[in-house]
Amino acid sequence: MSLSSSRTIAAIATPPGDGGVGIIRVCGDKALSIADSMFKSAKDSFSGFKPYTMHYGTVLDADSVELDDVLAVFMPGPSSYTGEDTVEFNCHGGRAILAAVLGEILSRGATLARPGEFTLRAFLNGKMDLTQAEAVAEMIHAPSKGAVQLARVKLSGVLGQRIEELRLRLEELRAHLCVAVDFPEDELECLPLDKMKTEVTDAVKNISEILSGVERTRAWREGGLAVLSGKVNAGKSSLLNALLGRNRAIVTDIPGTTRDFIEETLNLDGLQVRVVDTAGLRETSDKVEQAGLDMGRELAQQADLVLLIIDGSKPFDLAEIDPDFSAESGKCIAVINKTDLPQFVPSPSSVMAQSGYEVIEISAKKGQGIDELASSIREHILAGAGEPDPDELVPNSRQAATLKKALSELDGLIQDIEMTVPYDLLGVSLETVCSALSEITGEITPQEILDSIFSKFCVGK
């Protein structure tokens, strides 16, 4: 994403749709003059108002036709979010109103902002490092309260500071090596190898500590995936509707009613879980239904949890269960449905329990056992995770991948030190590590990485 610092940008900063308030953000050298030219107040011109305070007035078009009554604020750079002059118009939240006001702003010299361009300017202007910029997007897209807490820690800059401190220590170590390599004739004292190994080992410990929470907090940061699997007419769609508390899936007595998968999201006490209802398992010659069955199996393989839905009123054979979803897999719950009907003997519940499965009995039709099942889904997906530590530093996937690259290089460096590899080669390894750490904070980040990061932002942020 290439930028021209001379561009004044504008965008609607609130989500699309009708609402009480809609905010339009304008940023750049022309922000104040544009606002001054279209804002009318009984008290003063917009440029005459005190910065950082809200002012009531009317926005006019080029023909002095009133577009909306607004509250507006001017935040001069560098003391603004982006570090540049910024104006925000708080308008009524109708689509037509916001489109009209934004159109007027654009007609007066601003250009429409690209996704993430306001935060990109904040990064380029030194208002935040790259870990903080990414934390902004993580907060916006956070699927749970726990994910918000984890993102807020990074938004404070603590992760970037820790990475930068580590990089500076390793840069100092590299400087010692460079001196020894560049001026061997001066016989300058280099850092002893045992002390060098201690420093590198400490860096390994630091990075490993930062990475330790990545997998444990994944469910909080990304949400979980639960797949409903079972034979036709076992009640999968009825269960989905019961979990949602509304009719989302079509329920009939006709086998194969669900041919494609249906996905919805549940919020289970702060944890976001994607629940997928898949096509009922059976032999079929229908190509469309078979495609749905294949897709359902693939989703089940990827899932954090598979709910094996079994009709308790009908004969059941344990051999029907896919070997990949055995009790030993640890990712399955046997859900015995239709307990409001007379149960088949031997009961599927006892068969599954004796085979080592966790068993929950429900009646999706009557709503019985649904709360217990929802709690069990949450517990399974959070197994081993616990509640997130509000002070924990957890890198995102990009940062974690780069840290793992640095960690691998440091592990190799320790071996090289033990083998007394020449100083110049040790220096090359340290340079690779320092470059990786700089990539995390944004000190030296390739343009394509910046483009990828900021393209995931919404327009207006």
C-alpha positions in Angstrom: 0.0 0.0 0.0 1.9 3.1 -1.2 1.0 6.4 0.3 1.4 10.0 -0.6 1.7 12.2 2.5 0.0 15.0 0.7 -3.2 13.0 0.4 -6.1 14.0 2.7 -8.2 11.0 3.3 -11.7 10.4 4.5 -14.0 7.5 5.3 -17.0 6.4 7.4 -15.5 5.0 10.6 -18.6 3.3 11.9 -20.1 0.0 10.6 -22.4 0.2 7.6 -26.1 0.3 8.3 -28.7 2.6 10.0 -27.9 3.7 13.5 -28.1 6.6 16.0 -24.7 8.0 15.2 -22.3 7.6 12.2 -18.8 9.0 12.3 -16.8 10.3 9.4 -13.1 10.7 9.8 -11.0 13.1 7.8 -7.2 13.1 8.0 -4.4 15.1 6.4 -3.2 18.6 5.6 -6.6 19.7 4.2 -8.7 18.3 6.9 -9.2 21.6 8.8 -9.8 23.7 5.7 -12.3 21.2 4.3 -14.2 21.2 7.6 -14.0 25.0 7.8 -15.6 25.3 4.4 -18.6 23.1 5.0 -19.3 23.5 8.8 -21.7 26.2 9.9 -22.2 27.3 13.5 -23.9 30.2 15.2 -20.8 30.8 17.4 -17.7 30.8 15.2 -16.0 29.2 12.2 -14.8 25.7 12.7 -11.1 26.7 12.6 -11.8 29.2 15.4 -13.0 26.5 17.8 -10.8 25.0 20.6 -9.3 21.7 19.5 -10.2 18.4 21.2 -13.7 19.6 22.1 -17.0 18.8 20.4 -18.9 21.6 18.6 -22.4 21.6 17.4 -23.2 22.8 13.9 -24.6 22.1 10.5 -22.9 20.6 7.5 -23.6 22.3 4.2 -23.1 21.3 0.5 -21.6 23.5 -2.2 -24.9 25.2 -2.7 -25.3 25.9 1.0 -28.0 23.2 1.3 -28.1 21.7 4.8 -27.0 18.1 4.8 -27.1 17.2 8.6 -26.7 18.6 12.1 -23.5 17.2 13.5 -21.0 17.3 16.4 -17.5 17.9 15.1 -14.1 17.8 16.6 -10.6 18.9 15.4 -7.5 17.0 16.6 -4.4 18.7 15.3 -1.3 16.6 14.6 1.0 15.3 15.9 -1.3 14.9 19.0 -3.9 12.8 17.1 -4.4 9.1 16.4 -2.6 9.3 13.1 -0.1 12.0 14.0 -1.7 14.3 11.4 -4.5 16.9 11.5 -7.8 15.0 11.9 -11.4 16.0 11.9 -14.3 13.8 12.9 -18.0 14.5 12.1 -20.5 12.8 14.3 -23.6 12.6 12.1 -27.0 10.9 12.3 -26.3 7.3 11.4 -28.5 6.9 8.3 -26.8 5.5 5.2 -28.0 8.3 2.9 -26.9 11.0 5.4 -23.4 9.5 5.7 -23.0 9.0 2.0 -24.1 12.7 1.3 -21.7 14.1 3.9 -18.8 11.9 2.8 -19.5 12.8 -0.8 -19.3 16.5 0.0 -15.9 16.0 1.8 -14.5 14.1 -1.2 -15.7 16.8 -3.5 -13.7 19.4 -1.6 -10.3 17.7 -2.1 -10.2 14.5 0.1 -9.8 11.0 -1.3 -11.5 7.9 0.0 -9.2 6.1 2.5 -8.0 2.6 1.8 -8.6 -0.2 4.4 -6.4 0.4 7.5 -5.0 3.6 6.1 -5.6 5.7 9.2 -3.7 3.1 11.3 -1.0 2.7 8.7 -0.4 6.5 8.9 -0.2 6.2 12.7 2.4 3.5 12.3 4.4 5.4 9.7 4.3 8.6 11.8 5.7 6.8 14.8 2.5 6.9 16.9 2.7 3.1 17.4 4.8 0.1 16.4 3.6 -2.7 14.2 2.6 -4.9 17.1 0.3 -2.1 18.3 -1.1 -1.6 14.8 -1.9 -5.3 14.5 -3.5 -5.2 18.0 -6.0 -2.5 16.8 -7.3 -5.0 14.1 -7.2 -7.8 16.6 -9.4 -5.8 19.0 -11.9 -5.0 16.2 -12.2 -8.6 15.2 -11.9 -10.2 18.6 -14.3 -13.1 18.9 -14.4 -13.0 22.8 -13.8 -10.9 25.8 -10.7 -12.9 26.4 -9.4 -12.0 23.0 -10.1 -8.4 23.7 -8.0 -8.6 26.9 -5.1 -10.2 25.1 -5.2 -7.6 22.3 -5.3 -4.7 24.8 -2.0 -5.9 26.3 -0.3 -5.6 22.9 -2.0 -2.3 22.1 -0.2 -0.9 25.2 3.1 -1.6 23.4 4.4 -4.1 25.9 5.0 -6.8 23.3 6.9 -4.4 21.0 9.0 -3.1 23.9 10.0 -6.6 25.0 10.9 -7.6 21.4 12.9 -4.4 20.9 14.8 -4.9 24.2 15.7 -8.4 23.2 16.8 -7.2 19.7 19.1 -4.5 21.2 20.8 -7.0 23.5 21.5 -9.3 20.5 22.6 -6.3 18.4 25.1 -5.5 21.2 26.3 -9.1 21.1 26.7 -8.9 17.3 28.7 -5.7 17.7 31.3 -7.5 19.8 31.6 -10.1 17.1 31.9 -7.5 14.4 34.8 -5.8 16.2 36.6 -9.0 16.7 36.2 -9.9 13.0 37.0 -6.4 11.6 40.0 -5.6 13.8 41.8 -8.9 14.5 45.2 -7.2 14.5 44.2 -5.0 17.4 43.6 -8.0 19.6 40.6 -6.4 21.2 39.0 -8.5 23.9 35.8 -10.2 22.5 33.0 -11.4 24.7 34.0 -14.9 26.0 32.1 -17.7 24.3 30.6 -19.0 27.5 29.1 -15.6 28.2 27.9 -15.3 24.6 26.2 -18.7 25.0 24.5 -17.5 28.2 23.2 -14.4 26.4 21.8 -16.5 23.5 20.3 -19.1 25.9 18.6 -16.3 27.7 17.2 -15.0 24.4 15.9 -18.5 23.6 14.2 -18.6 27.0 12.6 -15.2 26.4 11.2 -16.1 23.0 10.0 -19.5 24.2 8.1 -17.7 27.0 6.4 -15.4 24.6 5.4 -18.3 22.4 4.1 -20.4 25.2 0.6 -19.0 25.3 0.0 -19.2 21.5 -1.7 -22.6 21.4 -3.2 -22.4 24.8 -5.1 -19.2 24.0 -6.0 -20.1 20.5 -9.7 -20.8 21.3 -10.0 -17.4 22.9 -8.4 -15.5 20.1 -9.8 -17.4 17.1 -12.9 -19.1 18.5 -13.7 -22.8 18.3 -15.3 -25.1 15.7 -17.8 -27.8 16.6 -19.3 -30.1 14.0 -22.6 -32.0 14.2 -22.2 -35.4 12.6 -24.5 -38.4 12.5 -26.9 -40.5 10.4 -29.9 -39.0 8.6 -32.8 -38.1 10.8 -30.7 -38.4 14.0 -31.8 -34.8 14.9 -28.7 -32.7 13.9 -30.7 -29.8 12.5 -33.1 -29.9 15.4 -30.1 -29.7 17.8 -28.6 -26.8 15.9 -31.9 -24.9 16.2 -32.1 -25.8 19.9 -28.6 -24.5 20.6 -29.3 -21.3 18.7 -32.7 -20.9 20.3 -34.3 -20.2 16.9 -35.2 -22.1 13.8 -32.2 -21.8 11.5 -32.2 -25.2 9.8 -35.1 -26.9 8.0 -36.4 -29.9 10.0 -38.4 -32.7 8.3 -38.9 -36.4 8.5 -37.5 -36.8 5.0 -34.0 -38.3 5.0 -31.3 -36.1 3.4 -33.1 -32.8 4.1 -29.7 -31.2 4.9 -27.6 -31.7 1.8 -25.1 -28.8 2.3 -23.6 -27.7 5.6 -25.1 -24.9 7.7 -22.8 -22.8 9.9 -23.9 -20.5 12.8 -22.0 -18.9 15.7 -22.7 -19.4 19.4 -21.5 -17.3 22.2 -20.9 -19.7 25.1 -20.2 -17.5 28.2 -17.8 -15.3 26.3 -16.4 -18.0 24.0 -17.3 -17.8 20.3 -17.9 -21.2 18.8 -18.8 -21.9 15.1 -21.3 -24.8 15.0 -21.7 -26.6 11.7 -24.7 -28.9 10.9 -23.6 -31.4 8.2 -25.4 -33.6 5.8 -26.7 -36.9 7.4 -24.5 -39.9 6.9 -25.9 -42.6 4.5 -25.1 -44.3 1.2 -26.3 -42.2 -1.7 -26.0 -42.0 -5.4 -26.9 -38.3 -5.5 -23.8 -36.4 -6.5 -24.9 -33.2 -4.8 -25.6 -35.0 -1.5 -22.3 -37.0 -1.8 -20.4 -33.7 -2.2 -22.1 -32.5 1.0 -21.2 -35.7 2.8 -17.5 -35.3 1.7 -17.4 -31.7 2.9 -18.9 -32.7 6.2 -16.2 -35.3 6.8 -13.5 -32.7 5.9 -15.0 -30.2 8.4 -15.2 -32.8 11.1 -11.5 -33.6 10.6 -10.7 -29.9 11.1 -13.0 -29.4 14.1 -12.0 -28.9 17.7 -15.0 -31.0 18.7 -17.2 -33.4 16.9 -20.7 -34.1 18.3 -21.8 -37.6 17.3 -25.6 -37.3 17.1 -27.3 -40.7 17.7 -31.0 -41.4 17.7 -31.5 -43.2 21.0 -34.8 -44.7 19.9 -33.4 -46.8 17.0 -30.9 -49.7 16.7 -27.3 -48.6 16.9 -24.1 -50.3 15.8 -20.7 -49.0 17.1 -19.1 -50.0 13.9 -20.9 -47.1 12.2 -18.7 -44.6 14.0 -15.8 -43.4 11.8 -12.5 -44.7 13.2 -11.1 -41.2 13.1 -13.7 -40.2 15.7 -13.0 -42.9 18.3 -13.2 -42.2 22.0 -9.4 -42.2 22.0 -9.3 -39.2 19.7 -10.4 -37.0 22.6 -12.4 -34.7 20.3 -15.8 -36.3 20.4 -19.0 -36.2 22.5 -21.7 -38.9 22.0 -25.0 -36.9 22.0 -27.9 -39.3 22.4 -31.0 -37.5 21.0 -34.7 -38.2 21.2 -34.7 -39.3 24.9 -38.3 -38.2 25.0 -39.1 -41.4 23.0 -38.8 -45.1 24.2 -35.1 -46.0 24.0 -33.7 -48.9 22.0 -32.2 -51.8 24.0 -29.3 -52.1 24.5 -29.3 -48.3 24.7 -26.9 -46.4 22.6 -26.0 -44.4 25.7 -24.6 -47.5 27.5 -22.8 -48.7 24.4 -21.0 -45.4 23.8 -20.2 -45.0 27.5 -18.7 -48.5 27.7 -16.6 -47.6 24.7 -15.1 -44.7 26.5 -17.1 -41.8 25.1 -18.4 -38.9 27.1 -22.2 -39.3 26.7 -24.8 -36.5 27.0 -28.5 -37.4 26.6 -30.8 -34.7 25.1 -34.1 -34.2 23.5 -33.6 -31.5 20.9 -37.3 -31.4 20.3 -38.2 -30.8 24.0 -35.1 -28.7 24.8 -33.9 -31.1 27.4 -30.2 -31.4 28.2 -29.3 -28.5 25.9 -27.7 -26.3 28.6 -25.6 -29.3 29.8 -24.4 -29.9 26.2 -23.6 -26.2 25.7 -21.4 -26.2 28.9 -19.7 -29.4 27.8 -18.9 -27.9 24.3 -17.3 -24.9 26.0 -15.3 -27.1 28.4 -14.0 -29.3 25.6 -12.9 -26.4 23.4 -11.2 -24.7 26.3 -9.6 -27.9 27.6 -6.2 -26.9 29.1 -6.7 -23.2 28.3 -8.4 -21.8 31.4 -9.3 -18.2 31.5 -6.9 -15.8 29.7 -4.4 -13.9 31.8 -5.1 -10.2 31.2 -1.4 -9.4 31.4 -0.2 -12.2 29.1 1.8 -11.5 26.0 0.5 -13.6 23.1 1.7 -13.0 19.6 -0.5 -13.4 16.6 0.1 -15.9 13.8 2.5 -13.6 11.8 4.4 -12.6 14.9 4.6 -16.2 16.2 5.9 -17.5 12.8 8.6 -14.9 12.8 9.5 -15.7 16.5 9.8 -19.4 15.7 12.1 -18.6 12.8 14.3 -16.5 15.2 14.2 -19.3 17.8 15.3 -21.9 15.3 18.2 -19.7 14.3 19.2 -19.1 18.0 19.1 -22.9 18.7 21.5 -23.4 15.8 23.7 -20.5 17.1 24.1 -22.2 20.5 25.4 -25.4 18.7 27.7 -23.2 16.6 29.1 -21.6 19.8 29.7 -24.9 21.4 31.6 -26.0 18.2 33.6 -22.7 18.2 32.5 -21.8 14.8 34.3 -18.6 13.4 33.0 -15.3 14.7 31.9 -14.0 11.3 29.5 -17.0 10.9 28.1 -16.4 14.4 27.6 -12.8 13.4 25.6 -13.8 10.3 23.2 -15.9 12.5 22.7 -13.0 14.9 22.0 -10.7 12.1 19.3 -13.0 10.8 17.7 -13.1 14.3 17.8 -9.3 14.7 16.2 -8.8 11.3 13.4 -11.2 12.2 12.8 -9.3 15.5 12.8 -6.0 13.6 10.2 -7.4 11.2 7.9 -8.0 14.2 8.0 -4.4 15.5 8.1 -2.9 12.0 11.6 -1.4 12.1 12.4 -3.2 8.9 9.2 -4.7 7.4 8.9 -5.5 3.7 6.1 -3.6 1.9 4.2 -6.8 1.0 3.9 -7.6 4.7 2.6 -4.2 5.5 0.1 -4.5 2.6 -1.1 -7.8 3.9 -1.5 -6.6 7.5 -3.4 -3.4 6.7 -5.6 -4.8 4.0 -7.3 -6.8 6.8 -8.5 -3.6 8.5 -11.9 -2.1 7.9 -12.1 1.2 5.9 -12.2 4.1 8.4 -9.7 2.6 10.9 
